[in-house]
């Protein structure tokens, strides 16, 4: 028995030795010294384990023959590409719907979807809608959470509860402090506020549905500035549409705002990189930790006609410490500059237009309409991009008198007045593209009346 084992061991050793020597002398063996490298061998190579028939003709004919299957391969690869159509949400002026100066988008909230007309706001993050039983809400159209199969409130222990802006109402002690619903109070428009429950539900935008979208379900309102059917925040914060849908839209959106005079949903909000303008000039987006939701840009100068207006850089420069600089905002109606910058622009405009001038509401440079033929164009010079405002975005006309007014004004003269705001009247019939992933904003002409 022992002899048999010795004999078996001897023959096994001989086989291993022969195999090792053969492997060492085999030029097709891998020369890799590591454990993670694999040899790649062409099917017609001499080391191919498939023993294919040797090419009967020249190599070029062999390659041509092998490439004959390429068209089918390309068709297969093309079939793997997901066909993605642009997500386009209609936009209309809020003037005719709610008598407000903002723009609204048509969305659906809940399951099944309940149609709401929400104000588009690039300087706010959170979304909120008036809910059933709301006290002080001005709209008869209220979101009914009890009829939505996907609605749920957000608990105080969930991170979003601490991310929402405003004062929170969560118990700090007790067994139910983490599981109780997250309530918050938020101000809006300077003279209004609302009380809401932080909630989740499906948000429908065109043909897309964003599940578990966090928003405020409003239960009471104080003041007259709260948008009647809610607000959709497109800011840069963690609660905004771009943050909550980053996997769907890659942080890219654009809009074209129609004229205030338009009665239709002719404007559009495009979500995601698909369908965005290819040839569009851009300027960098700047980040301000003091005002993280705002879209800051570097406005370097302003021209009136062919004259570059002498404006001290301190009135245009971005300063993250004070919040000074220039932002693009969809919620402000007319573009406003800090007082010294505005006065310099206005004075140069008056030099080039025949007066006399008078004031009308917020506008202090109004003149008779026949004189507008000589009105100069205003150009905003940004880093890497110039925006020459069309005349329809420069002048506004009175319907009661034959007056045309310069459609910009001075910012309120107070201690917080450090912002220049490019507002929605100056953005109408332009495609404004925000690429938050690459920190840039682009502007191109597009008529969407």
C-alpha atoms as one frame of an Amber mdcrd trajectory, in Angstrom:
protein
   0.000   0.000   0.000   2.858   2.342   0.935   4.783   1.388  -2.243   1.741
   2.170  -4.327   1.456   5.665  -2.787   5.169   6.342  -3.378   4.852   5.251
  -7.026   1.797   7.483  -7.581   3.551  10.457  -6.031   6.643   9.881  -8.213
   4.650   9.823 -11.459   2.696  12.934 -10.458   6.006  14.737  -9.812   7.302
  13.712 -13.264   4.101  15.015 -14.946   4.312  18.356 -13.118   7.990  18.748
 -13.980   7.350  18.037 -17.651   4.376  20.456 -17.668   6.422  23.170 -15.979
   9.285  22.815 -18.446   6.860  22.822 -21.366   5.160  25.952 -19.990   8.528
  27.654 -19.528   9.554  26.904 -23.082   6.146  27.859 -24.551   6.432  31.257
 -26.297   2.641  31.634 -26.066   2.679  31.513 -22.298   1.945  34.733 -20.468
   4.999  36.701 -19.389   3.000  38.556 -16.763   4.499  38.530 -13.286   1.328
  39.813 -11.674  -1.873  38.035 -10.874  -4.256  40.537 -12.473  -2.941  40.616
 -16.074  -4.566  38.569 -18.836  -3.151  37.906 -22.281  -5.132  39.249 -25.240
  -4.710  37.086 -28.333  -6.093  37.735 -31.811  -8.260  34.925 -33.145  -5.944
  34.519 -36.148  -2.783  34.687 -34.014  -0.476  31.681 -33.693  -1.325  31.418
 -29.986  -5.073  31.407 -30.593  -6.651  28.457 -28.747  -9.431  28.221 -31.350
  -7.199  26.953 -34.190  -9.023  28.962 -36.841  -8.261  28.240 -40.465  -5.314
  30.273 -41.682  -6.186  33.131 -44.013  -6.091  31.877 -47.586  -5.393  35.312
 -49.024  -3.580  38.492 -48.006  -4.109  40.134 -44.633  -5.928  43.094 -46.186
  -8.553  40.719 -47.614  -8.781  39.012 -44.251  -9.402  42.377 -42.535 -12.019
  43.296 -45.147 -13.734  39.979 -44.538 -13.670  40.466 -40.769 -15.016  44.044
 -41.130 -18.021  42.831 -43.126 -19.851  42.291 -39.822 -19.220  45.875 -38.622
 -22.526  47.356 -39.919 -24.516  44.849 -37.855 -22.301  45.654 -34.860 -22.938
  49.397 -35.216 -26.671  48.811 -35.512 -26.526  46.828 -32.309 -24.552  49.566
 -30.526 -27.021  52.182 -31.721 -29.880  50.140 -30.312 -28.304  50.430 -26.869
 -28.592  54.241 -26.870 -31.668  55.344 -24.958 -33.789  57.675 -27.073 -34.398
  60.710 -24.842 -36.722  63.493 -25.876 -36.407  66.928 -24.296 -38.547  67.543
 -21.231 -40.409  70.768 -21.982 -42.756  72.343 -19.426 -45.030  75.183 -20.654
 -44.553  78.691 -19.193 -47.059  81.552 -19.202 -47.113  85.062 -17.696 -48.886
  85.115 -14.344 -50.400  88.487 -15.189 -53.476  87.102 -16.927 -53.959  84.115
 -14.589 -53.328  85.664 -11.179 -52.551  89.350 -11.808 -48.948  88.867 -10.683
 -45.668  89.836 -12.356 -44.158  86.359 -12.219 -44.207  83.482 -14.664 -45.979
  80.208 -13.970 -45.400  76.615 -15.054 -48.059  73.936 -15.421 -47.243  70.934
 -13.240 -49.015  67.987 -11.620 -48.671  67.068  -7.983 -49.536  63.715  -6.433
 -50.961  60.403  -7.725 -53.148  60.798  -9.678 -51.695  64.153 -10.694 -53.490
  67.316  -9.582 -52.788  70.229 -11.936 -51.252  73.328 -10.379 -49.877  76.575
 -11.822 -46.712  77.208  -9.821 -44.561  80.340  -9.987 -41.094  79.782 -11.451
 -38.446  81.203  -9.097 -34.707  80.882  -9.715 -33.799  82.529  -6.411 -35.701
  80.128  -4.162 -34.960  76.479  -3.476 -38.005  74.819  -1.954 -41.308  74.118
  -3.662 -44.602  74.709  -1.900 -48.299  74.524  -2.735 -51.493  75.540  -0.890
 -53.191  72.483   0.575 -56.754  71.611   1.521 -58.041  73.608   4.470 -55.494
  76.395   3.974 -56.350  79.529   5.962 -55.708  82.775   4.084 -54.860  81.168
   0.719 -56.145  83.205  -2.223 -56.672  80.383  -4.724 -59.669  78.074  -4.985
 -57.353  75.425  -6.446 -55.784  73.621  -3.518 -53.745  70.434  -3.448 -55.624
  67.609  -1.719 -53.062  65.330  -0.011 -55.696  62.807   1.106 -56.562  61.944
  -2.502 -52.934  61.209  -3.450 -51.768  57.624  -2.940 -48.106  58.691  -2.838
 -48.311  61.566  -0.340 -46.497  61.507   2.976 -45.206  63.994   5.515 -41.500
  64.295   6.339 -40.378  63.553   9.896 -38.235  65.884  11.966 -35.434  63.312
  11.969 -35.051  63.438   8.159 -32.138  65.643   6.925 -34.405  67.713   4.645
 -36.124  69.100   7.741 -32.966  71.004   8.671 -32.294  72.056   5.071 -35.553
  73.894   4.479 -35.287  77.662   4.925 -37.295  79.331   7.688 -38.067  78.661
  11.331 -38.737  75.020  12.195 -41.338  73.673  14.567 -40.022  70.362  15.848
 -40.027  69.107  19.448 -36.490  68.917  20.805 -37.188  66.418  23.574 -39.466
  63.472  24.220 -39.970  60.075  22.641 -41.699  61.485  19.564 -39.269  64.304
  18.813 -37.737  62.545  15.804 -40.858  60.965  14.342 -43.185  63.988  14.484
 -43.907  65.872  11.260 -41.596  68.693  10.204 -43.433  72.030  10.241 -41.850
  75.296   9.136 -42.666  78.979   8.774 -41.197  80.952   5.866 -41.360  84.576
   4.703 -41.742  85.564   1.065 -41.842  88.801  -0.895 -40.861  90.959   2.053
 -44.387  91.335   3.437 -45.873  87.832   3.511 -45.317  84.473   5.196 -46.783
  80.965   5.303 -46.870  77.938   7.589 -46.402  74.500   6.008 -45.756  70.818
   6.569 -42.663  69.447   4.848 -44.009  66.623   2.670 -43.166  64.233  -0.155
 -45.126  63.321  -3.247 -44.780  62.745  -6.976 -44.086  65.858  -9.070 -45.158
  65.672 -12.718 -43.304  67.828 -15.246 -44.485  67.307 -18.841 -44.165  63.513
 -19.287 -41.674  63.061 -16.445 -42.538  62.106 -12.893 -40.147  62.803 -10.016
 -41.048  60.501  -7.113 -40.767  61.494  -3.455 -40.295  65.176  -4.218 -39.904
  67.219  -1.013 -42.128  70.318  -0.805 -44.096  72.424   1.641 -47.814  71.722
   2.058 -49.151  75.159   3.092 -51.814  75.290   5.797 -51.939  79.051   6.466
 -50.878  82.292   4.770 -50.345  85.843   5.968 -50.041  88.710   3.467 -50.754
  89.097  -0.243 -47.454  88.136  -1.914 -47.657  84.337  -1.672 -48.155  82.882
  -5.185 -51.771  81.618  -5.343 -50.981  78.058  -6.474 -47.499  77.685  -5.067
 -43.911  78.056  -6.149 -41.327  75.839  -7.836 -37.822  76.691  -6.628 -35.064
  76.500  -9.237 -32.285  77.878  -7.046 -28.920  76.274  -6.311 -29.652  74.865
  -2.848 -30.204  71.282  -1.707 -34.022  71.524  -1.768 -34.295  72.925  -5.310
 -35.628  71.140  -8.378 -32.112  70.788  -9.804 -30.804  69.151  -6.629 -33.749
  66.794  -6.165 -33.698  65.708  -9.822 -29.956  65.688 -10.490 -29.990  62.049
 -11.660 -32.658  62.932 -14.254 -31.576  66.358 -15.501 -27.849  66.536 -14.631
 -28.234  70.001 -13.125 -29.142  71.633 -16.454 -32.225  73.683 -17.306 -33.199
  76.629 -19.443 -36.243  78.783 -19.999 -37.682  81.189 -22.527 -40.055  83.714
 -20.957 -42.758  85.069 -23.282 -43.847  88.676 -23.253 -46.140  89.846 -20.462
 -48.677  90.506 -23.214 -48.850  86.838 -24.188 -52.080  85.091 -23.156 -50.765
  81.607 -23.873 -48.370  79.034 -22.452 -45.960  79.810 -25.265 -42.843  79.946
 -23.107 -40.951  76.831 -22.115 -38.863  75.353 -19.331 -36.436  72.780 -20.751
 -35.032  70.290 -18.260 -31.821  68.339 -18.805 -28.996  68.670 -21.360 -31.044
  67.227 -24.249 -32.537  69.892 -26.512 -30.509  72.792 -25.154 -29.013  75.259
 -27.675 -25.676  74.071 -29.040 -24.198  77.393 -30.090 -24.694  79.623 -27.088
 -22.296  82.029 -25.462 -21.817  81.501 -21.742 -20.453  83.255 -18.692 -19.282
  81.617 -15.452 -21.636  81.219 -12.516 -20.203  82.496  -9.253 -20.867  81.035
  -5.800 -21.667  83.132  -2.764 -21.718  81.197   0.533 -23.795  83.978   2.110
 -26.477  83.658  -0.568 -25.983  80.108  -1.913 -29.292  79.918  -3.783 -28.636
  82.881  -6.105 -27.205  82.739  -9.625 -24.372  85.266  -9.502 -22.608  86.331
 -12.699 -19.690  88.669 -13.359 -21.095  91.849 -14.937 -18.021  93.844 -15.983
 -19.577  96.928 -17.638 -22.649  98.418 -19.331 -22.858 100.246 -22.657 -25.530
 102.670 -23.833 -25.348 102.847 -27.599 -21.639 102.993 -28.392 -20.714 104.563
 -25.074 -19.348 102.434 -22.268 -20.843 103.928 -19.127 -18.266 104.944 -16.481
 -19.322 102.874 -13.465 -17.010 102.330 -10.514 -16.053  98.657 -10.292 -17.157
  98.534  -6.655 -20.767  98.858  -7.854 -20.466  95.856 -10.200 -17.858  93.561
  -8.651 -18.755  90.295  -6.983 -17.981  90.283  -3.273 -18.909  87.085  -1.376
 -18.249  88.834   1.938 -20.967  91.444   1.474 -23.189  89.669  -1.071 -22.550
  92.407  -3.628 -22.600  91.643  -7.345 -25.097  90.809 -10.077 -27.662  88.002
 -10.140 -30.046  86.657 -12.772 -33.514  86.296 -11.281 -36.832  85.160 -12.746
 -38.945  86.604  -9.938 -37.969  90.303 -10.061 -39.919  92.179 -12.740 -37.626
  95.027 -13.864 -33.833  95.099 -13.831 -32.413  97.147 -10.977 -28.929  98.493
 -10.396 -27.483  99.947  -7.217 -28.122 103.686  -7.134 -24.751 104.994  -8.453
 -24.686 102.461 -11.305 -28.279 103.138 -12.283 -27.825 106.911 -12.311 -24.778
 106.609 -14.577 -26.713 104.399 -17.032 -29.807 106.610 -16.923 -27.856 109.829
 -17.446 -26.073 108.437 -20.513 -29.392 107.183 -21.915 -30.926 110.642 -21.471
 -28.021 112.233 -23.329 -28.845 110.154 -26.393 -32.650 110.501 -26.345 -34.659
 113.662 -26.994 -36.591 114.781 -23.879 -38.310 116.173 -21.957 -38.466 113.370
 -19.405 -41.012 112.590 -16.737 -41.618 109.868 -14.173 -44.239 107.132 -14.223
 -44.372 104.803 -11.221 -40.998 103.102 -10.765 -39.679 104.627 -14.012 -38.038
 108.059 -13.978 -37.002 108.268 -17.638 -40.200 108.416 -19.692 -40.559 110.374
 -22.914 -43.019 110.713 -25.783 -43.165 107.623 -27.967 -42.260 109.374 -31.265
 -38.789 110.039 -29.844 -38.039 106.361 -29.207 -36.779 105.868 -32.759 -33.477
 107.321 -31.616 -33.304 105.339 -28.397 -29.922 103.600 -28.003 -29.506  99.904
 -27.277 -28.252  98.846 -23.868 -25.581  96.150 -23.770 -24.660  94.189 -20.669
 -21.052  93.018 -20.751 -20.440  89.823 -18.810 -17.239  87.841 -18.508 -16.974
  86.038 -21.869 -20.394  87.177 -23.139 -22.232  90.339 -24.232 -26.008  90.701
 -24.090 -27.425  93.440 -26.317 -30.966  93.936 -25.089 -33.652  94.038 -27.793
 -35.625  97.290 -27.730 -38.697  95.426 -26.440 -36.620  94.517 -23.388 -35.284
  98.064 -22.989 -38.423 100.210 -23.222 -41.892  99.766 -21.765 -44.923 101.619
 -23.120 -47.808 103.196 -21.265 -51.234 102.089 -22.475 -52.892 105.240 -21.103
 -50.468 107.859 -22.435 -48.120 108.109 -25.462 -45.084 107.479 -23.306 -42.136
 105.103 -23.548 -40.019 104.503 -20.435 -36.563 103.123 -19.832 -37.473  99.754
 -18.291 -34.820  99.638 -15.585 -34.691 101.318 -12.188 -32.578 101.881  -9.105
 -32.429  99.273  -6.351 -33.981 100.327  -3.029 -31.581 102.667  -1.292 -30.988
 100.863   1.995 -28.163  99.120   3.812 -28.847  95.817   2.045 -28.871  97.360
  -1.410 -25.721  95.822  -2.843 -27.278  93.646  -5.554 -27.772  94.337  -9.237
 -30.613  92.152 -10.515 -31.157  91.167 -14.167 -34.933  90.731 -14.038 -37.570
  88.905 -16.052 -38.676  91.824 -18.274 -35.130  92.001 -19.655 -35.086  88.185
 -20.090 -38.244  87.890 -22.202 -37.849  86.179 -25.580 -34.367  84.989 -24.698
 -33.250  81.428 -23.951 -31.512  81.528 -20.557 -29.595  78.291 -19.906 -28.279
  77.346 -16.465 -25.662  74.593 -16.349 -25.056  74.124 -12.641 -22.847  71.071
 -13.166 -20.342  73.166 -15.133 -21.063  76.448 -13.305 -22.076  78.501 -16.316
 -25.068  80.361 -17.723 -25.757  81.015 -21.402 -28.074  83.426 -23.205 -29.342
  83.273 -26.789 -32.099  85.043 -28.688 -35.330  82.999 -29.011 -38.799  84.385
 -29.673 -41.373  82.436 -27.666 -44.376  84.772 -27.719
